[in-house]
Amino acid sequence: MRRRYEIRDDQWDRIKEFLPPERKPQGGRPAKDNRMMLNAMLWVARSGAPWRDLPEHYGSWNSVYTRFRRWEKTGLFDRILKELTADPDSESMMIDASIVRVHQHGAGAKGGKQFQAIGRSRGGITTKIHAIVDALGNPLQYELTAGNVNDCVTGYEMLQSINVTGKQVMADRGYDTDKILKYLEEQQAKIVLPSRKHRKVQRETDWWLFKERHLVECLFNKLKQYRRLATRYDKLACTFEAF
């Protein structure tokens, strides 16, 4: 019986081949299977609870955490995302960012806030999640920055790393910079981006098409149903990004 928060069979079938082979016991106790470990990670992500509060039926919390960190360090989660986004609906692309409050347990990592994607903004100590989605609202790319980093700075870098040639690119006024507009024009992209109010010349905007940009906002809404993402408890940016 599938418990709450656990992955469905069809979802598991899509990603199971990317997970490393399970260790075979050699005189010791057998390792937990990958699906059980992944379900435990999803429970932590959705509930927002500390690792130590993991239900007993998932086994030792330390074993789950160790495997989570191992998968993160080998880039497993990045490879899964890359595979699942290999065939996007690229008619349109939408970019946006959302602020996440950093809990006091997430602060204080070695190296300083600037190395952990943590900064001070109006909301206090925050991290900002940047995302690009396709025409169906499926995520193509994520990036983490400190909460006080301007959307357009990271947005320009992300747009350069993805093929936007001939595509419809939608964004809000926060991305209305000469640098981004010039790049999109060079790529012959259709720009659906309202002008900042201080611009003397206001560009025409297809407002009906612009309404489709709600899909990227729906993505953030879905992400933040996972309490581990709605509030950042992780000290390391790489750990938070893995979730």
HUUR-V599156 format. One line per field, one symbol per residue. ss: DSSP state (H for helix, E for strand, - for the rest). burial: b if it has 9 or more other ideal C-beta (glycine too) atoms within 8 Angstrom, else e. A space follows every 10 residues. Layout:
# HUUR-V599156
ss->???
burial->???
This chain:
# HUUR-V599156
ss->--------HH HHHHHHHH-- ---------- ---HHHHHHH HHHHHHH--- HHH--HHH-- HHHHHHHHHH HHH--HHHHH HHHH------ -EEEEEEEEE EE-HHH---- --HHH---EE E--EEEEEEE EEE-----EE EEEEEE---- HHHHHHHHHH -------EEE E-HHH--HHH HHHHHH---E EEE------- ------HHHH HHHHHHHHHH HHH---HHHH EE----HHHH HH-
burial->eeeeebeeee ebeebbeebe eeeeeeeeee ebebbbbbbb bbbbbbbbee beebeeebbe bebbbebbbe bbeeebbebb bebebeebeb ebbbbbbbbb bbbeebbeee eebeebbbbe beeebbbbbb bbbbbebbbb bbbbbbbebe bbebbbbbbe ebebeebbbb bebbbbeeeb bebbbebebe bbbbbeeebe eebebeeebb ebbebbbbbb eebbebbbbb bbbbbebebb ebb
